[in-house]
Amino acid sequence: MEDRTLVLTMGDGKEVTCDILFTYHSDQFNKDYVIFQPRGEEQLSAASYVEDGDGKGSLQAVESEEEWDMLEELVNDYYGDQQGSGCGGNCGGCSGCGTEECDCDGNCGE
């Protein structure tokens, strides 16, 4: 199974592990986005992903209200699509992949 996590290093040096819910490319803004959730928290967050020349990249802050509005709509669609499929990520242990094989312990049969 593909690793769907990222580790953010905060300004104070503290590391925060996050589960990646999904990624998205916007033609409108010509950017790639990562929508993620810090473990142990309910609130989601997002950042744009900028790849450098050697296959690595970095996360950048979302720059505008228009981008946040688009991302909020995507998250709403994402969770709307999960309704009726597995636990939909609402059990607290699942990433919300929506597969029928989700056992609500974060182990999804993708």
C-alpha positions in Angstrom: 0.0 0.0 0.0 1.3 3.5 -0.9 2.3 5.7 2.0 -0.2 8.4 2.3 1.4 10.5 5.0 3.5 13.6 5.3 5.5 15.0 8.2 5.5 18.8 8.7 8.2 20.4 10.6 6.8 23.4 12.5 8.7 26.6 13.3 9.6 25.4 16.7 11.1 22.2 15.3 8.1 20.0 16.4 7.2 17.4 13.8 3.5 16.8 13.0 2.4 13.6 11.1 -0.5 14.1 8.7 -2.6 11.8 6.7 -3.0 12.8 3.0 -6.7 12.7 2.1 -6.2 13.4 -1.6 -4.2 15.5 -4.1 -5.6 17.7 -6.9 -4.3 19.6 -9.9 -6.1 22.8 -10.7 -6.0 24.0 -14.3 -7.5 27.3 -13.2 -4.6 28.1 -10.8 -2.1 25.9 -12.6 -1.1 24.3 -9.2 -1.0 21.0 -7.5 -2.6 20.8 -4.0 -2.4 18.3 -1.1 -5.3 18.1 1.3 -4.3 16.6 4.6 -5.3 16.1 8.2 -2.9 16.2 11.1 -3.2 13.0 13.2 -5.4 13.4 16.3 -7.1 16.6 14.9 -10.4 17.0 13.3 -9.5 20.0 11.1 -8.2 19.6 7.6 -5.6 21.7 5.9 -4.2 22.2 2.4 -1.1 23.4 0.7 0.1 23.8 -2.8 2.9 21.4 -3.9 5.7 22.8 -5.9 8.1 20.2 -7.5 11.7 21.2 -8.1 13.9 19.9 -10.9 15.2 16.8 -9.2 11.8 15.1 -8.4 11.5 16.5 -4.9 9.2 19.3 -3.8 7.9 21.5 -1.1 4.6 22.7 0.3 3.6 26.3 -0.1 0.8 28.3 1.6 -2.5 28.6 -0.3 -2.4 32.2 -1.5 -6.0 33.4 -2.1 -9.6 33.2 -1.0 -10.5 31.9 -4.4 -8.1 28.9 -3.9 -9.5 28.2 -0.4 -13.1 28.3 -1.8 -12.2 25.8 -4.5 -10.5 23.5 -2.0 -13.4 23.7 0.4 -15.7 22.7 -2.4 -13.4 19.8 -3.3 -13.4 18.6 0.3 -17.2 18.8 0.5 -17.4 16.8 -2.8 -14.8 14.3 -1.4 -16.8 13.6 1.7 -20.1 13.6 -0.2 -18.7 10.8 -2.4 -17.8 8.8 0.7 -21.4 8.6 1.9 -22.5 5.0 1.6 -19.0 3.6 0.9 -17.4 1.9 3.9 -17.1 4.2 6.9 -16.3 7.2 4.7 -13.6 8.2 7.1 -16.1 9.1 9.8 -15.0 6.3 12.2 -11.9 8.2 13.1 -9.5 5.4 12.2 -9.8 5.5 8.5 -8.4 7.9 6.0 -11.7 8.1 4.2 -10.7 6.2 1.2 -14.3 4.9 0.9 -13.5 1.3 0.0 -15.9 -1.3 1.1 -12.9 -3.2 2.7 -12.2 -0.5 5.2 -12.1 -2.1 8.7 -12.2 1.3 10.5 -8.7 0.7 11.9 -7.1 2.7 9.1 -6.5 -0.5 7.2 -8.1 -0.2 3.8 -8.2 -2.9 1.2 -7.4 -0.7 -1.8 
